[in-house]
Amino acid sequence: MDVPEIVELKELCRRLGETDLVNRIDSFVALNEGLESKKGKEFIDVSILGFAEGVLVSLARRYPNDERVRSLLENVSRKRAELDATFRKPKPPIFEGT
Protein backbone atom coordinates (compact mmCIF):
# COMPACT_ATOMS: atom_id res chain seq x y z
CA MET A 1 0.00 0.00 0.00
CA ASP A 2 1.19 3.46 -0.82
CA VAL A 3 0.46 5.55 2.27
CA PRO A 4 3.40 7.95 2.79
CA GLU A 5 2.35 8.71 6.37
CA ILE A 6 2.83 5.04 7.27
CA VAL A 7 6.41 5.15 5.99
CA GLU A 8 7.01 8.25 8.11
CA LEU A 9 5.37 6.66 11.14
CA LYS A 10 7.49 3.52 10.89
CA GLU A 11 10.67 5.59 10.56
CA LEU A 12 9.68 7.69 13.56
CA CYS A 13 9.01 4.53 15.60
CA ARG A 14 12.45 3.20 14.70
CA ARG A 15 14.09 6.48 15.76
CA LEU A 16 12.21 6.38 19.06
CA GLY A 17 13.22 2.75 19.66
CA GLU A 18 9.62 1.52 19.35
CA THR A 19 10.48 -1.41 17.08
CA ASP A 20 7.55 -3.53 18.30
CA LEU A 21 5.19 -0.90 16.92
CA VAL A 22 6.76 -1.20 13.47
CA ASN A 23 5.81 -4.88 13.37
CA ARG A 24 2.26 -4.11 14.49
CA ILE A 25 1.90 -1.41 11.86
CA ASP A 26 3.14 -3.78 9.15
CA SER A 27 0.66 -6.43 10.31
CA PHE A 28 -2.28 -4.01 10.28
CA VAL A 29 -1.41 -2.74 6.81
CA ALA A 30 -1.04 -6.31 5.50
CA LEU A 31 -4.47 -7.25 6.89
CA ASN A 32 -6.07 -4.27 5.18
CA GLU A 33 -4.33 -4.78 1.83
CA GLY A 34 -6.48 -7.85 1.23
CA LEU A 35 -9.64 -5.80 1.61
CA GLU A 36 -8.67 -3.13 -0.91
CA SER A 37 -10.34 -4.85 -3.86
CA LYS A 38 -13.62 -5.22 -1.95
CA LYS A 39 -13.81 -1.92 -0.09
CA GLY A 40 -11.79 0.43 -2.30
CA LYS A 41 -8.44 2.11 -1.82
CA GLU A 42 -9.77 5.29 -0.20
CA PHE A 43 -11.80 3.33 2.37
CA ILE A 44 -8.73 1.27 3.31
CA ASP A 45 -6.57 4.41 3.46
CA VAL A 46 -9.01 5.93 5.98
CA SER A 47 -8.78 2.76 8.07
CA ILE A 48 -4.98 2.72 7.97
CA LEU A 49 -4.73 6.42 8.77
CA GLY A 50 -7.13 5.96 11.68
CA PHE A 51 -4.89 3.22 13.04
CA ALA A 52 -1.83 5.43 12.54
CA GLU A 53 -3.61 8.26 14.34
CA GLY A 54 -4.23 5.98 17.32
CA VAL A 55 -0.58 4.91 17.41
CA LEU A 56 0.50 8.54 17.25
CA VAL A 57 -1.84 9.55 20.08
CA SER A 58 -0.19 6.87 22.22
CA LEU A 59 3.26 8.08 21.19
CA ALA A 60 2.28 11.69 21.96
CA ARG A 61 1.40 10.64 25.50
CA ARG A 62 4.64 8.72 25.86
CA TYR A 63 6.76 11.48 24.27
CA PRO A 64 4.86 14.70 25.06
CA ASN A 65 7.74 17.02 24.10
CA ASP A 66 8.63 15.39 20.79
CA GLU A 67 7.77 17.77 17.96
CA ARG A 68 8.15 15.00 15.34
CA VAL A 69 5.33 13.03 16.97
CA ARG A 70 3.09 16.07 17.28
CA SER A 71 3.71 17.17 13.71
CA LEU A 72 3.03 13.75 12.20
CA LEU A 73 -0.09 13.36 14.36
CA GLU A 74 -1.44 16.66 13.01
CA ASN A 75 -0.74 15.64 9.40
CA VAL A 76 -2.28 12.18 9.79
CA SER A 77 -5.35 13.54 11.60
CA ARG A 78 -5.92 16.16 8.91
CA LYS A 79 -5.54 13.71 6.02
CA ARG A 80 -7.76 11.09 7.71
CA ALA A 81 -10.46 13.69 8.33
CA GLU A 82 -10.33 14.83 4.70
CA LEU A 83 -10.65 11.27 3.38
CA ASP A 84 -13.30 10.42 5.96
CA ALA A 85 -15.41 13.34 4.77
CA THR A 86 -15.67 11.78 1.32
CA PHE A 87 -17.58 8.85 2.85
CA ARG A 88 -20.10 10.91 4.76
CA LYS A 89 -23.54 11.31 3.25
CA PRO A 90 -24.42 14.90 2.40
CA LYS A 91 -27.12 16.54 4.47
CA PRO A 92 -30.43 16.80 2.62
CA PRO A 93 -31.24 20.29 1.35
CA ILE A 94 -34.49 20.55 3.31
CA PHE A 95 -34.41 24.29 3.78
CA GLU A 96 -32.81 25.18 0.47
CA GLY A 97 -34.41 28.20 -1.16
CA THR A 98 -36.20 29.50 1.95
All heavy atoms as an XYZ file, in Angstrom:
782
protein
N       0.851     -1.178      0.000
C       0.000      0.000      0.000
C       0.894      1.237      0.000
O       1.911      1.271      0.646
C      -0.891      0.005      1.233
C      -1.808     -1.158      1.317
S      -3.559     -0.861      1.512
C      -3.912      0.663      0.773
N       0.423      2.229     -0.685
C       1.186      3.464     -0.824
C       0.574      4.554      0.051
O      -0.206      5.372     -0.426
C       1.212      3.884     -2.289
C       2.084      5.103     -2.520
O       3.041      5.297     -1.766
O       1.795      5.862     -3.465
N       0.915      4.521      1.328
C       0.461      5.551      2.268
C       1.723      6.172      2.872
O       2.339      5.599      3.769
C      -0.457      4.955      3.368
C      -0.956      6.049      4.293
C      -1.616      4.195      2.755
N       2.132      7.343      2.351
C       3.398      7.947      2.795
C       3.477      8.177      4.299
O       4.558      8.069      4.895
C       3.445      9.277      2.037
C       2.453      9.166      0.945
C       1.451      8.125      1.340
N       2.345      8.459      4.916
C       2.347      8.708      6.366
C       2.746      7.462      7.142
O       3.326      7.563      8.227
C       0.969      9.206      6.811
C       0.603     10.579      6.294
C       0.092     10.594      4.854
O      -0.107      9.510      4.257
O      -0.102     11.687      4.324
N       2.447      6.288      6.603
C       2.829      5.042      7.274
C       4.342      4.868      7.232
O       4.955      4.450      8.211
C       2.097      3.836      6.641
C       0.602      3.918      6.938
C       2.668      2.514      7.140
C       0.239      3.890      8.412
N       4.940      5.214      6.103
C       6.405      5.147      5.989
C       7.034      6.075      7.021
O       7.975      5.701      7.730
C       6.855      5.505      4.556
C       8.369      5.569      4.466
C       6.292      4.516      3.555
N       6.497      7.288      7.124
C       7.006      8.251      8.107
C       6.818      7.744      9.531
O       7.711      7.888     10.371
C       6.284      9.589      7.964
C       6.623     10.363      6.724
C       5.860     11.680      6.673
O       5.959     12.469      7.639
O       5.159     11.897      5.675
N       5.659      7.166      9.806
C       5.375      6.656     11.142
C       6.334      5.532     11.522
O       6.859      5.515     12.637
C       3.927      6.169     11.234
C       3.505      5.515     12.545
C       3.717      6.456     13.730
C       2.057      5.057     12.464
N       6.574      4.630     10.597
C       7.486      3.520     10.894
C       8.907      4.029     11.141
O       9.580      3.570     12.065
C       7.459      2.503      9.757
C       6.163      1.710      9.722
C       5.936      0.820      8.556
C       7.090      0.261      7.834
N       6.756     -0.664      6.758
N       9.339      5.002     10.361
C      10.670      5.586     10.558
C      10.755      6.288     11.915
O      11.740      6.160     12.637
C      10.996      6.562      9.427
C      12.363      7.180      9.542
C      13.505      6.179      9.535
O      13.391      5.118      8.887
O      14.523      6.446     10.214
N       9.717      7.008     12.270
C       9.679      7.685     13.565
C       9.736      6.671     14.702
O      10.471      6.858     15.678
C       8.424      8.542     13.680
C       8.209      9.288     14.991
C       9.371     10.230     15.288
C       6.896     10.049     14.954
N       8.989      5.578     14.571
C       9.007      4.534     15.600
C      10.407      3.954     15.756
O      10.863      3.711     16.872
C       8.008      3.430     15.257
S       6.286      3.903     15.481
N      11.071      3.725     14.639
C      12.453      3.201     14.703
C      13.359      4.181     15.429
O      14.166      3.778     16.260
C      12.979      2.922     13.300
C      12.387      1.692     12.666
C      13.052      1.379     11.311
N      12.321      0.332     10.632
C      11.452      0.534      9.652
N      11.203      1.754      9.209
N      10.822     -0.487      9.088
N      13.242      5.462     15.119
C      14.089      6.477     15.764
C      13.818      6.578     17.258
O      14.719      6.891     18.035
C      13.871      7.831     15.114
C      14.457      7.922     13.738
C      14.266      9.288     13.168
N      14.823      9.348     11.825
C      14.783     10.410     11.061
N      14.220     11.512     11.508
N      15.303     10.396      9.865
N      12.573      6.320     17.642
C      12.212      6.383     19.063
C      12.516      5.072     19.796
O      12.320      4.985     20.999
C      10.724      6.726     19.217
C      10.307      8.122     18.758
C       8.789      8.244     18.769
C      10.945      9.200     19.625
N      12.942      4.046     19.055
C      13.217      2.749     19.660
C      11.977      1.896     19.872
O      12.002      0.924     20.612
N      10.888      2.243     19.220
C       9.616      1.525     19.348
C       9.491      0.490     18.224
O       8.567      0.520     17.418
C       8.449      2.513     19.303
C       8.467      3.572     20.375
C       8.015      3.056     21.728
O       7.499      1.926     21.808
O       8.172      3.789     22.719
N      10.429     -0.449     18.187
C      10.477     -1.411     17.077
C       9.294     -2.378     17.090
O       8.893     -2.853     16.022
C      11.798     -2.200     17.105
O      11.969     -2.792     18.400
C      12.977     -1.287     16.807
N       8.732     -2.663     18.248
C       7.552     -3.534     18.302
C       6.374     -2.903     17.555
O       5.575     -3.604     16.935
C       7.134     -3.819     19.741
C       8.098     -4.759     20.451
O       8.875     -5.446     19.759
O       8.066     -4.790     21.694
N       6.273     -1.587     17.618
C       5.190     -0.902     16.919
C       5.318     -1.031     15.408
O       4.314     -1.119     14.705
C       5.154      0.579     17.305
C       4.542      0.907     18.653
C       4.646      2.402     18.932
C       3.093      0.477     18.698
N       6.547     -1.062     14.909
C       6.759     -1.202     13.468
C       6.155     -2.519     12.987
O       5.462     -2.557     11.959
C       8.260     -1.115     13.109
C       8.483     -1.414     11.631
C       8.820      0.249     13.475
N       6.379     -3.582     13.732
C       5.806     -4.885     13.367
C       4.283     -4.862     13.407
O       3.620     -5.445     12.546
C       6.339     -5.979     14.283
C       7.822     -6.185     14.132
O       8.390     -5.955     13.067
N       8.469     -6.625     15.196
N       3.721     -4.194     14.386
C       2.257     -4.108     14.491
C       1.664     -3.292     13.349
O       0.610     -3.632     12.807
C       1.865     -3.504     15.829
C       2.175     -4.454     16.978
C       1.699     -3.921     18.293
N       2.074     -4.841     19.348
C       2.729     -4.505     20.437
N       3.066     -3.244     20.633
N       3.034     -5.405     21.340
N       2.352     -2.227     12.978
C       1.899     -1.406     11.858
C       1.920     -2.224     10.568
O       0.957     -2.214      9.798
C       2.770     -0.133     11.727
C       2.550      0.770     12.939
C       2.472      0.606     10.420
C       3.592      1.863     13.103
N       3.028     -2.935     10.341
C       3.138     -3.785      9.147
C       2.022     -4.829      9.108
O       1.439     -5.078      8.048
C       4.501     -4.480      9.099
C       5.625     -3.543      8.695
O       5.355     -2.504      8.052
O       6.787     -3.855      9.015
N       1.713     -5.423     10.249
C       0.658     -6.435     10.308
C      -0.701     -5.831      9.979
O      -1.483     -6.414      9.228
C       0.602     -7.077     11.698
O       1.767     -7.802     11.955
N      -0.991     -4.659     10.535
C      -2.279     -4.014     10.281
C      -2.424     -3.656      8.803
O      -3.474     -3.880      8.204
C      -2.435     -2.769     11.157
C      -3.797     -2.154     11.061
C      -4.843     -2.656     11.806
C      -4.043     -1.089     10.203
C      -6.118     -2.109     11.714
C      -5.304     -0.531     10.096
C      -6.340     -1.048     10.852
N      -1.367     -3.106      8.232
C      -1.406     -2.742      6.812
C      -1.608     -3.991      5.955
O      -2.414     -3.984      5.020
C      -0.127     -1.976      6.408
C      -0.042     -1.815      4.900
C      -0.087     -0.616      7.088
N      -0.905     -5.070      6.271
C      -1.043     -6.312      5.499
C      -2.472     -6.853      5.574
O      -3.014     -7.321      4.563
C      -0.046     -7.355      6.009
N      -3.081     -6.787      6.746
C      -4.465     -7.245      6.890
C      -5.413     -6.430      6.017
O      -6.355     -6.963      5.433
C      -4.916     -7.148      8.350
C      -4.382     -8.204      9.294
C      -4.731     -7.840     10.734
C      -4.947     -9.570      8.946
N      -5.181     -5.148      5.933
C      -6.066     -4.269      5.177
C      -5.823     -4.328      3.677
O      -6.733     -4.043      2.901
C      -5.946     -2.830      5.676
C      -6.760     -2.621      6.923
O      -7.947     -2.376      6.850
N      -6.133     -2.765      8.073
N      -4.627     -4.689      3.268
C      -4.333     -4.781      1.833
C      -5.263     -5.777      1.142
O      -5.670     -5.560      0.013
C      -2.880     -5.175      1.598
C      -1.915     -4.035      1.784
C      -0.476     -4.449      1.595
O      -0.140     -5.642      1.751
O       0.330     -3.566      1.291
N      -5.596     -6.856      1.816
C      -6.476     -7.851      1.232
C      -7.896     -7.367      1.023
O      -8.640     -7.931      0.223
N      -8.281     -6.328      1.719
C      -9.640     -5.795      1.607
C      -9.773     -4.696      0.557
O     -10.879     -4.267      0.247
C     -10.088     -5.236      2.961
C     -10.158     -6.231      4.108
C     -10.460     -5.496      5.405
C     -11.201     -7.290      3.827
N      -8.651     -4.266      0.012
C      -8.665     -3.132     -0.910
C      -9.561     -3.376     -2.125
O     -10.310     -2.497     -2.542
C      -7.248     -2.805     -1.375
C      -7.171     -1.560     -2.203
C      -5.744     -1.174     -2.562
O      -4.794     -1.757     -2.009
O      -5.593     -0.300     -3.411
N      -9.535     -4.576     -2.672
C     -10.344     -4.846     -3.864
C     -11.840     -4.860     -3.557
O     -12.656     -4.570     -4.424
C      -9.931     -6.175     -4.500
O     -10.191     -7.249     -3.616
N     -12.208     -5.169     -2.318
C     -13.621     -5.219     -1.948
C     -14.149     -3.865     -1.472
O     -15.276     -3.504     -1.755
C     -13.836     -6.257     -0.843
C     -13.598     -7.666     -1.298
C     -13.817     -8.638     -0.172
C     -13.507    -10.052     -0.655
N     -13.685    -11.043      0.380
N     -13.357     -3.162     -0.711
C     -13.811     -1.919     -0.086
C     -13.387     -0.665     -0.841
O     -13.990      0.382     -0.667
C     -13.272     -1.826      1.351
C     -13.723     -2.930      2.267
C     -15.130     -2.685      2.699
C     -15.532     -3.715      3.752
N     -16.826     -3.423      4.315
N     -12.309     -0.736     -1.600
C     -11.791      0.435     -2.301
C     -10.597      1.027     -1.591
O     -10.485      0.960     -0.371
N      -9.691      1.594     -2.361
C      -8.442      2.115     -1.816
C      -8.671      3.228     -0.796
O      -8.055      3.233      0.259
C      -7.549      2.619     -2.949
C      -6.214      3.152     -2.442
C      -5.350      3.655     -3.550
C      -4.042      4.253     -3.128
N      -3.698      4.369     -1.769
N      -9.560      4.158     -1.102
C      -9.775      5.287     -0.197
C     -10.333      4.822      1.151
O      -9.943      5.331      2.197
C     -10.714      6.328     -0.824
C     -10.109      7.073     -1.989
C     -10.171      6.290     -3.295
O     -10.925      5.286     -3.374
O      -9.451      6.657     -4.239
N     -11.234      3.854      1.128
C     -11.802      3.328      2.365
C     -10.714      2.689      3.226
O     -10.656      2.902      4.442
C     -12.890      2.304      2.047
C     -13.624      1.808      3.256
C     -14.688      2.529      3.766
C     -13.246      0.634      3.886
C     -15.369      2.084      4.899
C     -13.917      0.179      5.011
C     -14.983      0.907      5.518
N      -9.820      1.929      2.592
C      -8.733      1.273      3.312
C      -7.734      2.313      3.811
O      -7.217      2.204      4.928
C      -8.044      0.207      2.427
C      -9.052     -0.878      2.031
C      -6.829     -0.382      3.115
C      -9.756     -1.563      3.187
N      -7.471      3.349      3.016
C      -6.568      4.409      3.464
C      -7.094      5.090      4.726
O      -6.331      5.400      5.636
C      -6.365      5.445      2.358
C      -5.446      4.964      1.251
O      -4.839      3.875      1.401
O      -5.336      5.665      0.226
N      -8.412      5.330      4.780
C      -9.008      5.933      5.980
C      -8.786      5.018      7.182
O      -8.429      5.479      8.268
C     -10.516      6.214      5.783
C     -11.181      6.583      7.098
C     -10.718      7.313      4.767
N      -8.975      3.727      6.990
C      -8.777      2.763      8.067
C      -7.333      2.772      8.552
O      -7.065      2.808      9.757
C      -9.164      1.366      7.577
O      -8.861      0.399      8.551
N      -6.408      2.741      7.618
C      -4.982      2.717      7.974
C      -4.575      4.018      8.654
O      -3.844      4.006      9.655
C      -4.131      2.431      6.723
C      -4.343      0.972      6.290
C      -2.660      2.711      6.978
C      -3.719      0.607      4.971
N      -5.053      5.139      8.140
C      -4.725      6.418      8.768
C      -5.351      6.539     10.156
O      -4.758      7.138     11.055
C      -5.171      7.577      7.873
C      -4.333      7.777      6.606
C      -4.994      8.800      5.699
C      -2.914      8.183      6.947
N      -6.520      5.971     10.351
C      -7.132      5.956     11.682
C      -6.294      5.162     12.664
O      -6.100      5.566     13.815
N      -5.779      4.027     12.199
C      -4.892      3.215     13.039
C      -3.619      3.998     13.364
O      -3.178      4.044     14.514
C      -4.551      1.904     12.320
C      -3.597      1.028     13.071
C      -4.033      0.268     14.143
C      -2.267      0.960     12.703
C      -3.155     -0.547     14.835
C      -1.380      0.151     13.396
C      -1.827     -0.604     14.462
N      -3.039      4.634     12.338
C      -1.825      5.431     12.536
C      -2.079      6.568     13.519
O      -1.236      6.869     14.370
C      -1.335      5.976     11.202
N      -3.256      7.176     13.422
C      -3.609      8.257     14.342
C      -3.646      7.752     15.788
O      -3.149      8.407     16.702
C      -4.960      8.841     13.939
C      -5.336     10.090     14.669
C      -6.614     10.709     14.130
O      -7.355     10.053     13.357
O      -6.881     11.870     14.502
N      -4.207      6.567     15.981
C      -4.232      5.981     17.320
C      -2.837      5.699     17.856
O      -2.541      5.964     19.028
N      -1.969      5.171     17.008
C      -0.580      4.912     17.411
C       0.095      6.230     17.790
O       0.786      6.320     18.813
C       0.200      4.198     16.280
C       1.697      4.157     16.592
C      -0.337      2.794     16.065
N      -0.128      7.244     16.993
C       0.504      8.540     17.251
C      -0.027      9.209     18.517
O       0.720      9.885     19.223
C       0.335      9.459     16.044
C       1.256      9.112     14.882
C       0.748      9.723     13.583
C       2.677      9.566     15.183
N      -1.300      9.021     18.820
C      -1.841      9.552     20.076
C      -1.125      8.896     21.256
O      -0.741      9.563     22.218
C      -3.367      9.345     20.156
C      -3.891      9.566     21.567
C      -4.082     10.266     19.183
N      -0.918      7.583     21.160
C      -0.194      6.874     22.220
C       1.247      7.373     22.323
O       1.760      7.577     23.423
C      -0.187      5.366     21.951
O      -1.486      4.857     22.010
N       1.882      7.570     21.176
C       3.255      8.081     21.189
C       3.319      9.500     21.739
O       4.269      9.856     22.440
C       3.853      8.036     19.784
C       4.191      6.660     19.232
C       4.642      6.757     17.771
C       5.259      5.970     20.068
N       2.312     10.309     21.448
C       2.282     11.686     21.959
C       2.181     11.704     23.481
O       2.749     12.585     24.136
C       1.123     12.455     21.334
N       1.480     10.735     24.032
C       1.404     10.642     25.503
C       2.721     10.163     26.093
O       3.120     10.590     27.170
C       0.274      9.708     25.905
C      -1.076     10.299     25.645
C      -2.189      9.420     26.122
N      -3.476     10.032     25.825
C      -4.554      9.367     25.525
N      -4.540      8.050     25.502
N      -5.673      9.996     25.266
N       3.373      9.270     25.380
C       4.643      8.724     25.856
C       5.786      9.714     25.666
O       6.717      9.752     26.462
C       4.950      7.428     25.111
C       6.085      6.643     25.723
C       6.259      5.305     25.069
N       5.085      4.482     25.337
C       4.857      3.314     24.767
N       5.694      2.838     23.876
N       3.786      2.621     25.070
N       5.722     10.504     24.595
C       6.765     11.484     24.272
C       6.118     12.860     24.088
O       6.047     13.387     22.976
C       7.498     11.080     22.983
C       8.092      9.696     23.029
C       7.412      8.610     22.469
C       9.322      9.466     23.635
C       7.957      7.334     22.512
C       9.871      8.197     23.681
C       9.183      7.136     23.117
O       9.724      5.867     23.166
N       5.641     13.461     25.177
C       4.863     14.703     25.062
C       5.639     15.895     24.502
O       5.031     16.827     23.981
C       4.408     14.976     26.501
C       5.349     14.218     27.363
C       5.798     13.036     26.562
N       6.950     15.884     24.575
C       7.737     17.022     24.103
C       8.367     16.797     22.739
O       9.159     17.624     22.289
C       8.833     17.358     25.119
C       8.249     17.748     26.458
O       7.232     18.433     26.522
N       8.863     17.297     27.536
N       8.022     15.703     22.085
C       8.630     15.386     20.788
C       7.831     16.039     19.664
O       6.694     15.658     19.385
C       8.701     13.870     20.587
C       9.630     13.482     19.464
O       9.532     14.101     18.379
O      10.442     12.571     19.659
N       8.433     17.024     19.036
C       7.775     17.771     17.964
C       7.497     16.889     16.748
O       6.499     17.088     16.048
C       8.634     18.971     17.558
C       8.006     19.852     16.515
C       6.661     20.422     16.919
O       6.460     20.757     18.104
O       5.785     20.526     16.038
N       8.347     15.900     16.484
C       8.146     15.003     15.337
C       6.839     14.235     15.494
O       6.084     14.079     14.529
C       9.306     14.020     15.199
C      10.657     14.676     14.979
C      11.772     13.670     15.109
N      11.765     13.107     16.462
C      12.611     12.190     16.899
N      13.521     11.689     16.094
N      12.538     11.739     18.135
N       6.567     13.776     16.701
C       5.334     13.029     16.968
C       4.134     13.943     16.782
O       3.163     13.598     16.104
C       5.349     12.416     18.389
C       4.010     11.789     18.722
C       6.476     11.405     18.532
N       4.198     15.116     17.375
C       3.086     16.069     17.285
C       2.802     16.471     15.840
O       1.653     16.519     15.402
C       3.407     17.313     18.114
C       2.473     17.516     19.268
C       2.652     18.864     19.936
N       4.012     19.376     19.898
C       4.839     19.401     20.929
N       4.460     18.929     22.089
N       6.050     19.901     20.823
N       3.854     16.745     15.094
C       3.707     17.171     13.705
C       3.086     16.076     12.839
O       2.154     16.336     12.064
C       5.071     17.572     13.147
O       4.981     17.885     11.793
N       3.576     14.852     12.980
C       3.031     13.752     12.198
C       1.590     13.457     12.609
O       0.744     13.178     11.760
C       3.903     12.502     12.329
C       3.524     11.318     11.434
C       3.462     11.719      9.961
C       4.502     10.162     11.633
N       1.286     13.561     13.885
C      -0.086     13.357     14.355
C      -1.026     14.377     13.711
O      -2.108     14.030     13.247
C      -0.161     13.449     15.877
C      -1.555     13.389     16.500
C      -2.293     12.116     16.100
C      -1.460     13.497     18.021
N      -0.612     15.624     13.647
C      -1.442     16.660     13.015
C      -1.675     16.355     11.540
O      -2.801     16.471     11.048
C      -0.785     18.031     13.176
C      -0.826     18.560     14.587
C       0.011     19.824     14.774
O       0.559     20.352     13.766
O       0.124     20.280     15.921
N      -0.625     15.947     10.834
C      -0.742     15.639      9.404
C      -1.659     14.442      9.160
O      -2.512     14.475      8.268
C       0.632     15.367      8.791
C       1.487     16.610      8.700
O       0.985     17.725      8.729
N       2.779     16.418      8.591
N      -1.467     13.392      9.947
C      -2.276     12.179      9.787
C      -3.735     12.470     10.127
O      -4.643     12.048      9.399
C      -1.707     11.026     10.650
C      -2.688      9.875     10.757
C      -0.384     10.537     10.075
N      -3.976     13.200     11.195
C      -5.351     13.537     11.596
C      -6.054     14.344     10.517
O      -7.215     14.087     10.185
C      -5.358     14.330     12.898
O      -4.871     13.545     13.951
N      -5.343     15.328      9.959
C      -5.917     16.164      8.906
C      -6.248     15.334      7.665
O      -7.353     15.413      7.135
C      -4.951     17.290      8.547
C      -5.462     18.221      7.458
C      -4.433     19.274      7.052
N      -3.070     18.786      6.937
C      -2.589     18.046      5.922
N      -3.385     17.686      4.948
N      -1.329     17.668      5.900
N      -5.313     14.500      7.226
C      -5.543     13.705      6.020
C      -6.666     12.687      6.244
O      -7.497     12.478      5.368
C      -4.265     12.995      5.602
C      -4.434     12.270      4.282
C      -3.126     11.833      3.700
C      -3.364     11.153      2.361
N      -2.131     10.679      1.775
N      -6.701     12.055      7.423
C      -7.761     11.092      7.710
C      -9.117     11.768      7.705
O     -10.086     11.264      7.143
C      -7.526     10.394      9.054
C      -8.555      9.275      9.291
C      -8.845      9.033     10.736
N      -8.996     10.187     11.574
C     -10.107     10.925     11.681
N     -11.165     10.662     10.962
N     -10.154     11.943     12.516
N      -9.200     12.951      8.293
C     -10.463     13.691      8.331
C     -10.922     14.073      6.924
O     -12.113     13.990      6.608
C     -10.320     14.933      9.202
N      -9.986     14.481      6.079
C     -10.330     14.832      4.697
C     -10.871     13.621      3.943
O     -11.882     13.711      3.248
C      -9.108     15.383      3.969
C      -8.686     16.761      4.411
C      -7.345     17.181      3.829
O      -6.726     16.407      3.058
O      -6.890     18.290      4.170
N     -10.190     12.483      4.054
C     -10.646     11.265      3.383
C     -11.963     10.773      3.970
O     -12.848     10.328      3.240
C      -9.597     10.166      3.477
C      -8.419     10.269      2.526
C      -7.383      9.203      2.861
C      -8.872     10.119      1.092
N     -12.092     10.868      5.284
C     -13.300     10.415      5.961
C     -14.517     11.217      5.485
O     -15.616     10.671      5.349
C     -13.127     10.528      7.473
C     -14.199      9.805      8.242
O     -14.577      8.684      7.837
O     -14.662     10.349      9.260
N     -14.311     12.482      5.219
C     -15.411     13.344      4.775
C     -15.981     12.883      3.433
O     -17.167     13.100      3.162
C     -14.936     14.785      4.686
N     -15.177     12.239      2.624
C     -15.670     11.776      1.323
C     -16.658     10.624      1.469
O     -17.418     10.351      0.538
C     -14.516     11.325      0.399
O     -13.854     10.207      0.977
C     -13.529     12.450      0.160
N     -16.673      9.970      2.620
C     -17.576      8.847      2.847
C     -18.842      9.239      3.588
O     -19.744      8.436      3.751
C     -16.865      7.719      3.605
C     -15.792      7.078      2.805
C     -14.468      7.409      3.015
C     -16.098      6.159      1.820
C     -13.460      6.827      2.264
C     -15.105      5.576      1.056
C     -13.784      5.916      1.275
N     -18.911     10.456      4.035
C     -20.104     10.913      4.758
C     -21.191     11.285      3.758
O     -20.925     11.868      2.720
C     -19.772     12.102      5.637
C     -18.774     11.742      6.716
C     -18.729     12.828      7.751
N     -17.675     12.569      8.692
C     -17.806     11.805      9.761
N     -18.961     11.236     10.016
N     -16.798     11.619     10.578
N     -22.413     10.966      4.112
C     -23.537     11.311      3.254
C     -23.827     12.796      3.407
O     -23.805     13.341      4.520
C     -24.774     10.516      3.651
C     -24.631      9.028      3.386
C     -25.881      8.293      3.757
C     -25.697      6.820      3.489
N     -26.866      6.037      3.867
N     -24.105     13.464      2.297
C     -24.419     14.896      2.405
C     -25.752     15.095      3.115
O     -26.643     14.251      3.047
C     -24.492     15.361      0.955
C     -24.749     14.127      0.170
C     -24.146     12.982      0.949
N     -25.871     16.217      3.799
C     -27.123     16.536      4.472
C     -28.155     16.911      3.424
O     -27.859     17.603      2.456
C     -26.915     17.681      5.456
C     -26.018     17.293      6.604
C     -25.856     18.432      7.575
C     -24.950     17.988      8.690
N     -24.694     19.050      9.651
N     -29.394     16.475      3.609
C     -30.426     16.797      2.625
C     -30.728     18.298      2.619
O     -30.774     18.922      3.681
C     -31.636     15.985      3.077
C     -31.380     15.672      4.502
C     -29.905     15.661      4.691
N     -30.967     18.851      1.451
C     -31.239     20.288      1.353
C     -32.693     20.628      1.680
O     -33.441     21.132      0.853
C     -30.892     20.607     -0.104
C     -31.162     19.328     -0.821
C     -30.813     18.226      0.171
N     -33.096     20.355      2.907
C     -34.490     20.545      3.314
C     -34.907     22.007      3.220
O     -35.990     22.338      2.743
C     -34.710     20.038      4.759
C     -34.453     18.561      4.814
C     -36.108     20.364      5.249
C     -34.464     17.988      6.205
N     -34.040     22.882      3.692
C     -34.415     24.286      3.777
C     -33.827     25.110      2.639
O     -33.776     26.327      2.718
C     -33.958     24.849      5.124
C     -34.564     24.139      6.285
C     -33.798     23.297      7.077
C     -35.913     24.295      6.574
C     -34.375     22.622      8.151
C     -36.484     23.631      7.640
C     -35.722     22.790      8.425
N     -33.396     24.463      1.586
C     -32.807     25.178      0.468
C     -33.863     26.041     -0.195
O     -34.983     25.618     -0.448
C     -32.258     24.158     -0.536
C     -31.158     24.714     -1.411
C     -30.525     23.622     -2.228
O     -29.647     22.925     -1.684
O     -30.922     23.465     -3.390
N     -33.508     27.283     -0.471
C     -34.413     28.201     -1.163
C     -35.384     28.925     -0.258
O     -36.278     29.622     -0.724
N     -35.277     28.783      1.048
C     -36.200     29.502      1.952
C     -35.571     30.713      2.531
O     -34.445     30.934      2.585
C     -36.676     28.605      3.107
O     -35.547     28.124      3.818
C     -37.533     27.480      2.613
